[in-house]
Amino acid sequence: MTIREDEIERHDGSKGIYSVIDKPDFALVIPQEADGYWLVEQYRYPVQARSWEFPQGTFSHGVEGTPEELARAELREETGLSAAKLEHLGFLHCAKGISSQGFHIFLASELEHGDPDREIEEQDMVQKWFSRAEVEEMIRTCEITDDSSIAAYGLLMLHRL
């Protein structure tokens, strides 16, 4: 991650500073099984709270690969799940007013279960399967507050139309 301040000129000609956070893109995976989805819950330090969300993450520093390879790695690492089918649903920006970071969204299906291989920061992570109705209720009642997960779910619903 890098943080930079760019000198800018606004539309009216006035000068200013624009602060930008550059971070690598990440992959978010929606693991679908039966009529529901696997979510992970972990403590998110910046908001001082635990958060239910879809598995997501970036490659470790120095590791490179395709968005699909990243999605498969994050799914396996965080949940122990492997997907026989992985469908790319789209690409979104998560905070384009302050960051260049975006994310690829994948739907994972035909899942095979295994053991997670979580990073040290994910030691407190838990995973659980929720029905579609439960996920939608968790979004409606703001139990799921992760914007990337909610945006990805919205894209999935539009994809199904």
Contact map, one row per residue, 1 for C-alpha under 8 A:
11100000000000000000111100000000000000000000000000000000000000000000000000000000000000000000000000000000000000000000000000000000000000000000000000000000000000000
11110000000000000000111000000000000000000000000000000000000000000000000000000000000000000000000000000000000000000000000000000000000000000000000000000000000000000
11111000000000000011110000000000000000000000000000000000000000000000000000000000000000000000000000000000000000000000000000000000000000000000000000000000000000000
01111100000000000011110000000000000000000000000000000000000000000000000000000000000000000000000000000000000000000000000000000000000000000000000000000000000000000
00111110000000001111000000000000000000000000000000000000000000000000000000000000000000000000000000000000000000000000000000000000000000000000000000000000000000000
00011111000000001111000000000000000000000000000000000000000000000000000000000000000000000000000000000000000000000000000000000000000000000000000000000000000000000
00001111100000111100000000000000000000000000000000000000000000000000000000000000000000000000000000000000000000000000000000000000000000000000000000000000000000000
00000111110000111100000000000000000000000000000000000000000000000000000000000000000000000000000000000000000000000000000000000000000000000000000000000000000000000
00000011111111110000000000000000000000000000000000000000000000000000000000000000000000000000000000000000000000000000000000000000000000000000000000000000000000000
00000001111111110000000000000000000000000000000000000000000000000000000000000000000000000000000000000000000000000000000000000000000000000000000000000000000000000
00000000111111000000000000000000000000000000000000000000000000000000000000000000000000000000000000000000000000000000000000000000000000000000000000000000000000000
00000000111111000000000000000000000000000000000000000000000000000000000000000000000000000000000000000000000000000000000000000000000000000000000000000000000000000
00000000111111100000000000000000000000000000000000000000000000000000000000000000000000000000000000000000000000000000000000000000000000000000000000000000000000000
00000000111111110000000000000000000000000000000000000000000000000000000000000000000000000000000000000000000000000000000000000000000000000000000000000000000000000
00000011110011111000000000000000000000000000000000000000000000000000000000000000000000000000000000000000000000000000000000000000000000000000000000000000000000000
00000011110001111100000000000000000000000000000000000000000000000000000000000000000000000000000000000000000000000000000000000000000000000000000000000000000000000
00001111000000111110000000000000000000000000000000000000000000000000000000000000000000000000000000000000000000000000000000000000000000000000000000000000000000000
00001111000000011111000000000000000000000000000000000000000000000000000000000000000000000000000000000000000000000000000000000000000000000000000000000000000000000
00111100000000001111100000000000000000000000000000000000000000000000000000000000000000000000000001000000000000000000000000000000000000000000000000000000000000000
00111100000000000111110000000000000000000000000000000000000000000000000000000000000000000000000001110000000000000000000000000000000000000000000000000000000000000
11110000000000000011111000000000000000000000000000000000000000000000000000000000000000000000000001110000000000000000000000000000000000000000000000000000000000000
11110000000000000001111100000000000000000000000000000000000000000000000000000000000000000000000000111000000000000000000000000000000000000000000000000000000000000
11000000000000000000111110000000000000000000000000000000000000000000000000000000000000000000000000111000000000000000000000000000000000000000000000000000000000000
10000000000000000000011111000000000000000000000000000000010000000000000000000000000000000000000000001100000000000000000000000000000000000000000000000000000000000
00000000000000000000001111100000000000000000000000000000010000000000000000000000000000000000000000001111000000000000000000000000000000000000000000000000000000000
00000000000000000000000111110000000000000000000000000001111000000010010000000000000000000000000000001111000000000000000000000000000000000000000000000000000000000
00000000000000000000000011111000000000000000000000000001110000000011011001000000000000000000000000000011110000000000000000000000000000000000000000000000000000000
00000000000000000000000001111100000000000000000000000111100000000000001000000000000000000000000000000011110000000000000000000000000000000000000000011001000000000
00000000000000000000000000111110000000000000000000000111000000000000001001100000000000000000000000000000111100000000000000000000000000000000000000000000000000000
00000000000000000000000000011111000011000000000000000110000000000000000000000000000000000000000000000000111100000000000000000000000000000000000000000001100000000
00000000000000000000000000001111100011100000000000000100000000000000000000100000000000000000000000000000001110100000000000000000000000000000000000000000000000000
00000000000000000000000000000111111111000000000000000000000000000000000000000000000000000000000000000000001110100000000000000000000000000000000000000000000000000
00000000000000000000000000000011111111000000000000000000000000000000000000000000000000000000000000000000000011100000000000000000000000000000000000000000000000000
00000000000000000000000000000001111110000000000000000000000000000000000000000000000000000000000000000000000000000000000000000000000000000000000000000000000000000
00000000000000000000000000000001111110000000000000000000000000000000000000000000000000000000000000000000000000000000000000000000001100000000000000000000000000000
00000000000000000000000000000001111111000000000000000000000000000000000000000000000000000000000000000000000000000000000000000000111110100000000000000000000000000
00000000000000000000000000000111111111100000000000000000000000000000000000000000000000000000000000000000000000000000000000000000111100100000000000000000000000000
00000000000000000000000000000111100111110000000000000100000000000000000000000000000000000000000000000000000000000000000000000011110000000000000000000000000000000
00000000000000000000000000000010000011111000000000011110000000000000000000000000000000000000000000000000000000000000000000000011110000000000000000000000000000000
00000000000000000000000000000000000001111100000000011110000000000000000000000110000000000000000000000000000000000000000000001111000000000000000000000000000000000
00000000000000000000000000000000000000111110000001111000000000000000000000000000000000000000000000000000000000000000000000001110000000000000000000000000000000000
00000000000000000000000000000000000000011111000001110000000000000000000000000000000000000000000000000000000000000000000001011100000000000000000000000000000000000
00000000000000000000000000000000000000001111100111100000000000000000000000000000000000000000000000000000000000000000000000011000000000000000000000000000000000000
00000000000000000000000000000000000000000111111111100000000000000000000000000000000000000000000000000000000000000000000000000000000000000000000000000000000000000
00000000000000000000000000000000000000000011111110000000000000000000000000000000000000000000000000000000000000000000000000000000000000000000000000000000000000000
00000000000000000000000000000000000000000001111100000000000000000000000000000000000000000000000000000000000000000000000000000000000000000000000000000000000000000
00000000000000000000000000000000000000000001111110000000000000000000000000000000000000000000000000000000000000000000000000000000000000000000000000000000000000000
00000000000000000000000000000000000000000011111111000000000000000000000000000000000000000000000000000000000000000000000000000000000000000000000000000000000000000
00000000000000000000000000000000000000000011101111100000000000000000000000000000000000000000000000000000000000000000000000000000000000000000000000000000000000000
00000000000000000000000000000000000000001111000111110000000000000000000000000000000000000000000000000000000000000000000000000000000000000000000000000000000000000
00000000000000000000000000000000000000001111000011111000000000000000000000000000000000000000000000000000000000000000000000000000000000000000001111000000000000000
00000000000000000000000000000000000000111100000001111100000000000000000000000000000000000000000000000000000000000000000000000000000000000000001111000000000000000
00000000000000000000000000000000000000111000000000111110000000000000000000000000000000000000000000000000000000000000000000000000000000000000000101001000000000000
00000000000000000000000000011110000001110000000000011111000000000000000000000000000000000000000000000000000000000000000000000000000000000000000000001000000000000
00000000000000000000000000011100000000110000000000001111100000000000000001100110000000000000000000000000000000000000000000000000000000000000000000000000000000000
00000000000000000000000001111000000000000000000000000111110000000000001001100000000000000000000000000000000000000000000000000000000000000000000000000000000000000
00000000000000000000000001110000000000000000000000000011111000000000010001000000000000000000000000000000000000000000000000000000000000000000000000000000000000000
00000000000000000000000111100000000000000000000000000001111100000000010001000000000000000000000000000000000000000000000000000000000000000000000000000000000000000
00000000000000000000000001000000000000000000000000000000111111111000010000000000000000000000000000000000000000000000000000000000000000000000000000000000000000000
00000000000000000000000000000000000000000000000000000000011111100000000000000000000000000000000000000000000000000000000000000000000000000000000000000000000000000
00000000000000000000000000000000000000000000000000000000001111100000000000000000000000000000000000000000000000000000000000000000000000000000000000000000000000000
00000000000000000000000000000000000000000000000000000000001111110000000000000000000000000000000000000000000000000000000000000000000000000000000000000000000000000
00000000000000000000000000000000000000000000000000000000001111111000000000000000000000000000000000000000000000000000000000000000000000000000000000000000000000000
00000000000000000000000000000000000000000000000000000000001001111100000000000000000000000000000000000000000000000000000000000000000000000000000000000000000000000
00000000000000000000000000000000000000000000000000000000001000111110110000000000000000000000000000000000000000000000000000000000000000000000000000000000000000000
00000000000000000000000000000000000000000000000000000000000000011111110000000000000000000000000000000000000000000000000000000000000000000000000000000000000000000
00000000000000000000000001100000000000000000000000000000000000001111111000000000000000000000000000000001000000000000000000000000000000000000000000000000000000000
00000000000000000000000000100000000000000000000000000000000000000111111100000000000001010000000000000000010000000000000000000000000000000000000000000000000000000
00000000000000000000000000000000000000000000000000000000000000001111111110000000000000000000000000000000000000000000000000000000000000000000000000000000000000000
00000000000000000000000001100000000000000000000000000000111000001111111111000000000000000000000000000000000000000000000000000000000000000000000000000000000000000
00000000000000000000000000111000000000000000000000000001000000000011111111100000000000000000000000000000010000000000000000000000000000000000000000000000000000000
00000000000000000000000000000000000000000000000000000000000000000001111111110000011000000000000000000000000000000000000000000000000000000000000000000000000000000
00000000000000000000000000000000000000000000000000000000000000000000111111111000000000000000000000000000000000000000000000000000000000000000000000000000000000000
00000000000000000000000000101000000000000000000000000011110000000000011111111100000000000000000000000000000000000000000000000000000000000000000000000000000000000
00000000000000000000000000001010000000000000000000000011000000000000001111111111110000000000000000000000000000000000000000000000000000000000000000000000000000000
00000000000000000000000000000000000000000000000000000000000000000000000111111111110000000000000000000000000000000111100000000000000000000000000000000000000000000
00000000000000000000000000000000000000000000000000000000000000000000000011111111000000000000000000000000000000000001111000000000000000000000000000000000000000000
00000000000000000000000000000000000000010000000000000010000000000000000001111111000000000000000000000000000000000001110001001000000000000000000000000000000000000
00000000000000000000000000000000000000010000000000000010000000000000000000111111100000000000000000000000000000000111100000000010000000000000000000000000000000000
00000000000000000000000000000000000000000000000000000000000000000000000000111111110000000000000000000000000000001111100000000000000000000000000000000000000000000
00000000000000000000000000000000000000000000000000000000000000000000000000110011111000000000000000000000000000111111000000000000000000000000000000000000000000000
00000000000000000000000000000000000000000000000000000000000000000000000100110001111100000000000000000000000000111100000000000000000000000000000000000000000000000
00000000000000000000000000000000000000000000000000000000000000000000000100000000111111000000000000000000000111110000000000000000000000000000000000000000000000000
00000000000000000000000000000000000000000000000000000000000000000000000000000000011111000000000000000000000111110000000000000000000000000000000000000000000000000
00000000000000000000000000000000000000000000000000000000000000000000000000000000001111100000000000000000000111100000000000000000000000000000000000000000000000000
00000000000000000000000000000000000000000000000000000000000000000001000000000000001111110000000000000000011110000000000000000000000000000000000000000000000000000
00000000000000000000000000000000000000000000000000000000000000000000000000000000000011111000000000000000011100000000000000000000000000000000000000000000000000000
00000000000000000000000000000000000000000000000000000000000000000001000000000000000001111100000000000001111000000000000000000000000000000000000000000000000000000
00000000000000000000000000000000000000000000000000000000000000000000000000000000000000111110000000000001111000000000000000000000000000000000000000000000001100100
00000000000000000000000000000000000000000000000000000000000000000000000000000000000000011111000000000001110000000000000000000000000000000000000000000000001000000
00000000000000000000000000000000000000000000000000000000000000000000000000000000000000001111100000000111100000000000000000000000000000000000000000000000000000000
00000000000000000000000000000000000000000000000000000000000000000000000000000000000000000111110000000111100000000000000000000000000000000000000000000000000000000
00000000000000000000000000000000000000000000000000000000000000000000000000000000000000000011111100011110000000000000000000000000000000000000000000000000000000000
00000000000000000000000000000000000000000000000000000000000000000000000000000000000000000001111100101110000000000000000000000000000000000000000000110000000000000
00000000000000000000000000000000000000000000000000000000000000000000000000000000000000000000111111111100000000000000000000000000000000000000000000000000000000000
00000000000000000000000000000000000000000000000000000000000000000000000000000000000000000000111111111000000000000000000000000000000000000000000000000000000000000
00000000000000000000000000000000000000000000000000000000000000000000000000000000000000000000001111100000000000000000000000000000000000000000000000000000000000000
00000000000000000011100000000000000000000000000000000000000000000000000000000000000000000000001111110000000000000000000000000000000000000000000000000000000000000
00000000000000000001111000000000000000000000000000000000000000000000000000000000000000000000011111111000000000000000000000000000000000000000000000000000000000000
00000000000000000001111000000000000000000000000000000000000000000000000000000000000000000000101101111100000000000000000000000000000000000000000000000000000000000
00000000000000000000011111000000000000000000000000000000000000000000000000000000000000000000111100111110000000000000000000000000000000000000000000000000000000000
00000000000000000000000111000000000000000000000000000000000000000000000000000000000000000011111000011111000000000000000000000000000000000000000000000000000000000
00000000000000000000000011110000000000000000000000000000000000000000000000000000000000000011110000001111100000000000000000000000000000000000000000000000000000000
00000000000000000000000011110000000000000000000000000000000000000010000000000000000000011111000000000111110000000000000000000000000000000000000000000000000000000
00000000000000000000000000111100000000000000000000000000000000000000000000000000000000011111000000000011111000000000000000000000000000000000000000000001000000000
00000000000000000000000000111100000000000000000000000000000000000001001000000000000001111100000000000001111100000000000000000000000000000000000000000000000000000
00000000000000000000000000001111000000000000000000000000000000000000000000000000000001111000000000000000111110000000000000000000000000000000000000000000000100000
00000000000000000000000000001111000000000000000000000000000000000000000000000000001111100000000000000000011111100000000000000000000000000000000000000000000000000
00000000000000000000000000000011100000000000000000000000000000000000000000000000001111000000000000000000001111100000000000000000000000000000000000000000000000000
00000000000000000000000000000000100000000000000000000000000000000000000000000000001110000000000000000000000111110000000000000000000000000000000000000000000000000
00000000000000000000000000000011100000000000000000000000000000000000000000000000111110000000000000000000000111111000000000000000000000000000000000000000000000000
00000000000000000000000000000000000000000000000000000000000000000000000000000000111100000000000000000000000001111100000000000000000000000000000000000000000000000
00000000000000000000000000000000000000000000000000000000000000000000000000000001110000000000000000000000000000111110000000000000000000000000000000000000000000000
00000000000000000000000000000000000000000000000000000000000000000000000000010011110000000000000000000000000000011111000000000000000000000000000000000000000000000
00000000000000000000000000000000000000000000000000000000000000000000000000010011100000000000000000000000000000001111100000000000000000000000000000000000000000000
00000000000000000000000000000000000000000000000000000000000000000000000000011111100000000000000000000000000000000111110000000000000000000000000000000000000000000
00000000000000000000000000000000000000000000000000000000000000000000000000011111000000000000000000000000000000000011111000000000000000000000000000000000000000000
00000000000000000000000000000000000000000000000000000000000000000000000000001100000000000000000000000000000000000001111111100000000000000000000000000000000000000
00000000000000000000000000000000000000000000000000000000000000000000000000001000000000000000000000000000000000000000111111100000000000000000000000000000000000000
00000000000000000000000000000000000000000000000000000000000000000000000000000000000000000000000000000000000000000000011111100000000000000000000000000000000000000
00000000000000000000000000000000000000000000000000000000000000000000000000000000000000000000000000000000000000000000011111110000000000000000000000000000000000000
00000000000000000000000000000000000000000100000000000000000000000000000000000100000000000000000000000000000000000000011111111000000000000000000000000000000000000
00000000000000000000000000000000000000000000000000000000000000000000000000000000000000000000000000000000000000000000011111111000000000000000000000000000000000000
00000000000000000000000000000000000000000110000000000000000000000000000000000000000000000000000000000000000000000000000011111100000000000000000000000000000000000
00000000000000000000000000000000000000011110000000000000000000000000000000000100000000000000000000000000000000000000000001111110000000000000000000000000000000000
00000000000000000000000000000000000000011100000000000000000000000000000000000000000000000000000000000000000000000000000000011111000000000000000000000000000000000
00000000000000000000000000000000000001111000000000000000000000000000000000000010000000000000000000000000000000000000000000001111100000000000000000000000000000000
00000000000000000000000000000000000001110000000000000000000000000000000000000000000000000000000000000000000000000000000000000111110000000000000000000000000000000
00000000000000000000000000000000000111100000000000000000000000000000000000000000000000000000000000000000000000000000000000000011111000000000000000000000000000000
00000000000000000000000000000000000111100000000000000000000000000000000000000000000000000000000000000000000000000000000000000001111111100000000000000000000000000
00000000000000000000000000000000001110000000000000000000000000000000000000000000000000000000000000000000000000000000000000000000111111100000000000000000000000000
00000000000000000000000000000000001110000000000000000000000000000000000000000000000000000000000000000000000000000000000000000000011111110000000000000000000000000
00000000000000000000000000000000000100000000000000000000000000000000000000000000000000000000000000000000000000000000000000000000011111111000000000000000000000000
00000000000000000000000000000000000000000000000000000000000000000000000000000000000000000000000000000000000000000000000000000000011111111100000000000000000000000
00000000000000000000000000000000000110000000000000000000000000000000000000000000000000000000000000000000000000000000000000000000011111111110000000000000000000000
00000000000000000000000000000000000000000000000000000000000000000000000000000000000000000000000000000000000000000000000000000000000111111111000000000000000000000
00000000000000000000000000000000000000000000000000000000000000000000000000000000000000000000000000000000000000000000000000000000000011111111100000000000000000000
00000000000000000000000000000000000000000000000000000000000000000000000000000000000000000000000000000000000000000000000000000000000001111111111100000000000000000
00000000000000000000000000000000000000000000000000000000000000000000000000000000000000000000000000000000000000000000000000000000000000111111111110000100000000000
00000000000000000000000000000000000000000000000000000000000000000000000000000000000000000000000000000000000000000000000000000000000000011111111000000000000000000
00000000000000000000000000000000000000000000000000000000000000000000000000000000000000000000000000000000000000000000000000000000000000001111111100000000000000000
00000000000000000000000000000000000000000000000000000000000000000000000000000000000000000000000000000000000000000000000000000000000000000111111110000000000000000
00000000000000000000000000000000000000000000000000110000000000000000000000000000000000000000000000000000000000000000000000000000000000000111111110000000000000000
00000000000000000000000000000000000000000000000000111000000000000000000000000000000000000000000000000000000000000000000000000000000000000110111111000100000000000
00000000000000000000000000000000000000000000000000110000000000000000000000000000000000000000000000000000000000000000000000000000000000000010011111100100000000000
00000000000000000000000000000000000000000000000000111000000000000000000000000000000000000000000000000000000000000000000000000000000000000000000111111100000000000
00000000000000000000000000000000000000000000000000000000000000000000000000000000000000000000010000000000000000000000000000000000000000000000000011111110000000000
00000000000000000000000000010000000000000000000000000000000000000000000000000000000000000000010000000000000000000000000000000000000000000000000001111111000000000
00000000000000000000000000010000000000000000000000001100000000000000000000000000000000000000000000000000000000000000000000000000000000000000000001111111100000000
00000000000000000000000000000000000000000000000000000000000000000000000000000000000000000000000000000000000000000000000000000000000000000010000111111111110000000
00000000000000000000000000000000000000000000000000000000000000000000000000000000000000000000000000000000000000000000000000000000000000000000000000111111111000000
00000000000000000000000000010100000000000000000000000000000000000000000000000000000000000000000000000000100000000000000000000000000000000000000000011111111100000
00000000000000000000000000000100000000000000000000000000000000000000000000000000000000000000000000000000000000000000000000000000000000000000000000001111111110000
00000000000000000000000000000000000000000000000000000000000000000000000000000000000000000000000000000000000000000000000000000000000000000000000000000111111111000
00000000000000000000000000000000000000000000000000000000000000000000000000000000000000001100000000000000000000000000000000000000000000000000000000000011111111100
00000000000000000000000000000000000000000000000000000000000000000000000000000000000000001000000000000000001000000000000000000000000000000000000000000001111111110
00000000000000000000000000000000000000000000000000000000000000000000000000000000000000000000000000000000000000000000000000000000000000000000000000000000111111111
00000000000000000000000000000000000000000000000000000000000000000000000000000000000000000000000000000000000000000000000000000000000000000000000000000000011111111
00000000000000000000000000000000000000000000000000000000000000000000000000000000000000001000000000000000000000000000000000000000000000000000000000000000001111111
00000000000000000000000000000000000000000000000000000000000000000000000000000000000000000000000000000000000000000000000000000000000000000000000000000000000111111
00000000000000000000000000000000000000000000000000000000000000000000000000000000000000000000000000000000000000000000000000000000000000000000000000000000000011111
